[in-house]
Amino acid sequence: MSVYVTVGSTGFDDLVKEVCTRSFLQSLAKRGFRKLCVQCGSSEDLFVPPRTESATFGIAIESFDYTSSPQRFIEQADLVICHAGTGSILEALHSRKPAIVVVNRRLMDDHQSEIAQELSARGYVVATEASGLTEAVANGSYSKLVPYPNADPQPIGEILDEETSL
């Protein structure tokens, strides 16, 4: 099983540091994960996982700064861990993969927590902060998430047709 972690187009130091910890890696291994792929953004210098296989609990680890095709990594993952930016959340939800959304409270006006908490309350994602990520993986609540409903574009098309035919 595989995990994809993404910080989006900038960086998220706390999240990148957390996914390098032995406790995080151990929680993944206990849940059966064997691959960790991390998109680090500008936090790439902080991505320093343990160097030995025994210290990574047998998890193969790869990282990179950016990708122009994040959907490819999301599709390959069994679990998506992303920052709470709207674009990353929507990519994870539309892939119908379980998602743990990590709020970055250091951003201006803490705008990420509102959407993350609302989606969590509806059972679509698990919302946490970086300091709670290891526990969110360990308790496995991501496996009980409700699939996000597919949007039906039909009503929008009908409205556009109606408005442009007037």
Phi, psi and omega in degrees: 000153188232147176238135174246126178247132178226138177257357179085208189277351179246235177219167178206085187306313183298320180292315181297319177297319182296319183287355176266352186283150177299322182294321177295311180299321178295321179294323176296312182300318179296335179269002175093007180282141181234358179219137177231122178242123186238121171267112191265342185058218181284359176268012186303324180295340181270354180277100182226080179286164175303152188268340184257153180298324179293327179284340177261006177059033177079013180268126174284131186236133172224154180213159176202165182279303183224163172216145176272354180226070180297333183299327179299318180288322178297316181298329181279346186272152172263342177215135177249130173242119184224158171293165187271029173287143185303316181299314180294320178298313182297321177300316180294315181296316182290339176282346182064030176262147174298141184226135169253122184256124184253117182280134175256097183287352180280349178285158183304138177052018174050041186291341182285331187292328182297310180292320179298316181293322179295314179293326176292317180299330179274357176084014182273330181219165167259126179255137179205175169258168182304322182293341179256004185296315181302316178294322179297323176287314185299321183279349173069015182296340177298337181283353182250015183288153177273132177298138178290132182293142175287136178284141177263110182285351183306309182300324179294316178299319179295319179296315179298317179299316181296316182290324183277346179271357181282000000 
